[in-house]
Amino acid sequence: MIKILINREKKNITHIRVSGHGGGKRGEDIVCAGVAAITQTALSGLLHYGKDQVIWKNKDGLLEFTIVDLDDPQRKTIFNAVLTTMVLGLKGIEQEHPGKVKIVIKDN
């Protein structure tokens, strides 16, 4: 199962942790590929707009990133748009494949 933990502070996403696998054959699992495409594209967008505000790591079965020092209102708006779009896409996959993807959102 792919587990996605999303932490929010004041409705702003501050941390994402994606771990696990979709359960299919490595390199052929469409659920895993979909989650990876959405999360890695979001990370690429964040790094494009503010690489100094993102701490991240990506290794087999784990993608994790944290948003830090996001004081610029324009950059905050961009980051929120990217991350909200990511969550919408991930929720769509979770709805289609509830036994393979689990999203937990924690508000701090």
Buried (B, 14 or more C-beta within 10 A) or exposed (E): EBEBBBBBEEEBBBBBBBEBBBEEEEEEBEBBEBBBEBBBBBBEBBBEBBEEBBEBEBEEEEBBBBBEEBEEEEBBEBBBEBBBBBBEBBBEBBEEBEEBBEBEEEEE
